[in-house]
Amino acid sequence: MSDKLLNVGPLALTTTLTTNVYAGAGGSALQMDKIGQIRISNKTAAVAKWTLYKGATGANAAGTEIGVGQSVPANDYVDVFFSPPMKLLSTDFIVGGADITLSLTIILFGTSQLV
């Protein structure tokens, strides 16, 4: 089967670092997602920072960090690229947040396929 394009979001980040940004390949054990790019946009006039983890839902554990305290300039965005893409199964989640609530918006881009 061929891959289908996958876009997750946009989602405004809060200061809760355990917010689910991505929830386990649609919950299906027969699906695998591959995230190749994450875009984090700052809609405010101040620098804001993001933190993301790959792991269990509602959890952020040491060693699972994608990025911690990474800055996004005012009224700008940053892109995080993965090559090869980050593989995510039904048991994988991306959780995180921002240092200033609702300042940052996140979108994940990738592909989805049946396994």
C-alpha positions in Angstrom: 0.0 0.0 0.0 1.1 3.5 -0.6 1.7 6.2 2.0 -1.0 8.8 2.6 -0.1 12.3 3.5 -0.5 13.1 7.2 -1.0 16.5 8.8 -1.6 16.8 12.5 -2.8 20.2 13.9 -2.6 23.0 14.1 -2.8 22.9 17.9 -2.1 25.8 20.2 0.4 24.8 23.0 -0.3 25.5 26.6 2.1 25.6 29.5 1.1 22.1 30.4 4.1 20.0 29.2 2.0 16.8 29.1 -0.5 17.9 26.5 -1.1 15.3 23.8 0.1 16.8 20.5 0.0 13.5 18.6 -1.9 10.5 19.7 -0.7 7.0 18.7 -1.2 6.5 14.9 -4.9 6.9 15.1 -5.1 4.3 17.8 -4.8 1.5 15.3 -2.2 -1.3 15.7 -2.4 -1.7 11.9 -1.2 1.9 11.2 2.3 3.4 11.3 2.9 7.1 10.9 6.2 8.8 9.9 6.8 12.4 10.9 9.3 14.2 8.7 8.7 17.8 9.8 7.3 19.7 12.8 6.5 23.4 12.4 6.2 25.5 15.5 4.9 29.1 14.9 5.0 32.0 17.3 2.1 34.4 16.9 3.2 36.8 19.6 5.6 39.8 19.8 7.8 38.0 22.3 10.2 35.1 22.1 8.5 31.8 23.2 10.0 28.4 24.0 8.7 24.9 23.3 9.4 21.5 24.8 8.3 18.2 23.2 8.7 14.5 24.2 8.1 11.2 22.4 6.6 8.7 24.8 3.4 7.7 26.6 0.2 9.8 26.7 0.3 12.5 29.3 3.9 11.7 30.3 7.3 13.3 29.8 10.3 11.2 31.0 14.0 11.8 30.9 15.5 10.4 27.7 12.4 11.0 25.6 13.0 14.6 24.7 12.6 15.8 21.2 13.6 19.3 22.3 13.6 21.2 25.6 13.3 25.0 26.0 13.8 25.6 22.3 13.2 29.3 21.2 10.9 30.5 18.5 11.5 34.2 17.6 8.6 36.7 17.9 6.2 36.5 14.9 8.2 33.7 13.3 8.4 29.9 13.1 11.0 27.1 13.4 11.0 23.8 11.5 12.3 20.6 13.0 13.2 18.0 10.3 13.7 14.2 10.8 15.7 12.2 8.3 14.9 9.4 8.3 11.3 10.3 9.5 10.4 9.6 13.1 8.3 6.3 13.1 5.3 6.3 15.4 3.0 3.4 16.2 -0.3 3.1 18.0 1.5 3.2 21.4 3.6 6.3 20.6 2.6 9.8 21.6 4.1 13.3 21.2 3.4 15.5 24.2 4.6 18.9 25.2 3.9 22.6 25.6 5.2 26.1 25.7 6.6 28.5 28.3 3.8 31.1 27.4 0.3 29.7 27.1 -1.2 29.8 23.6 1.8 31.7 22.1 2.9 28.8 19.9 1.0 26.7 17.4 2.3 23.3 16.2 1.7 21.3 13.0 3.2 17.9 12.2 3.7 16.7 8.6 4.4 13.2 7.5 2.9 10.1 6.0 0.7 7.3 7.2 0.5 3.7 6.1 -1.0 0.4 7.0 1.4 -2.3 8.3 
